[in-house]
């Protein structure tokens, strides 16, 4: 339990850096999975292919949503079980997560394989980009199981305090993806199918790495085949705690659908291709902040399970200020060199000229959005699914999607882009209210435990 004990005893500041820095690197690398495909497709296949990726994007977000639900829900259970010295319960949760990932991955791949073409048309595909979207999706289907298993693997090793291994696995996958993309797209002429195949192979290798750790040693969670037997109580807890992650990511899928339909109505195919780029940039810039949140989760979960509530409060404060600092730095960079950022994805003069304004508008309040991400991870680590659910849905589903439906009626195409900073501001306010309420509750628990300890000492004396 040496890794776990550090979560409960080491000073919060240095501990958070040790946990968050590898997680930030790992999440940035994870974002590269989606950025790399877009870069090589945009430069190697063309603008219409970017539109095809934009159409498939809601489906990719759905896959991320399911993976995050299983992985993060399980991580919350594992961290708190380890904090409470229940290693057997942690292993059971880990094994059930693996079994769940396999079953859902196979089932979803079969379902989407049978409905791909009508589904893409329903998502807003045009005659110019449906072929590209269909080719990309048909190849990606083969890797759904590996995507889910890699999500589970990375969250499990991080939940037990091994942030370095989580980072190594994700970097390995991204390097393989980056190496295979140009080989498949440019050398072998496979186009968007090559980009999808590179992603599948990268996820497969990550899965094999984590499987070796859990089944062959090197982990506190060395579970066996008997732990793979699904238990309703465990699965229900995984889903309940991961539901906030799922619906948050699913709201991104709904957001992508609304964006594609809005841009098709108020703009044109060029704007849809632009969203194929902007959508991935917006996800990528969130990755460092998500890394901070994932570095926070095992610290909060373990110490809450061990009833060290003052450490829980301290960790929340440190992570919140860190997220604001990281968000500010990213915002300054994007608004300082927007043409260079967009130029990574395309050499189209029209797309570059069209994209600078929307990029600056949609990232205007980037320094503040980390507050929502930290709040969600915090509530999830505490095992409070309802609070996690509300904070996770506040930005995209409850605020941004309604704004995207209303503002373009008044402002036209400009209303599509201006909806982003308005949603950011409103969601941050709502999350601060929830966090303040939870902090007050923790303070009351700490005060009660202090009075109880003082009373016990007085009785003993």
Secondary structure, DSSP 8 states (H G I E B T S, - for coil): -HHHHHHHHS-HHHHHHHHHHHHHHHHHHHHHHHHHHHHHHHHHT-HHHHHHHHHHHHHHHHHHHHHHHHHHHHHHHHHHHHHTT-HHHHHHHHHHHHHHHHHHHHHHHHHHHHHHHHHHHHTT--TTTHHHHHHHHHHHGGGHHHHHHHHHHHHHHHHTT-HHHHHHHHHHHHHHHHHHHHIIIIIS--HHHHHHHHHHHHHHHHHHHHHHHHHHSSSTT---GGGGS--HHHHHHHHHHHHHHHHHHHHHHHHHHHHHHHHHHHS-HHHHHHHHHHHHHHHHHHHHHHHHHHHHHHHHHHHHHTT-HHHHHHHHHHHHHHHHHHHHHHHHHHHHSHHHHHHTT---HHHHHHHHHHHHHHTTTHHHHHHHHHHHHHHHHTT-HHHHHHHHHTTIIIIIHHHHHHHHHHHTHHHHHHHHHHHHHHHHHHHHHHHHHHHHHHHHHHHHHHHHHHHHHHHH-
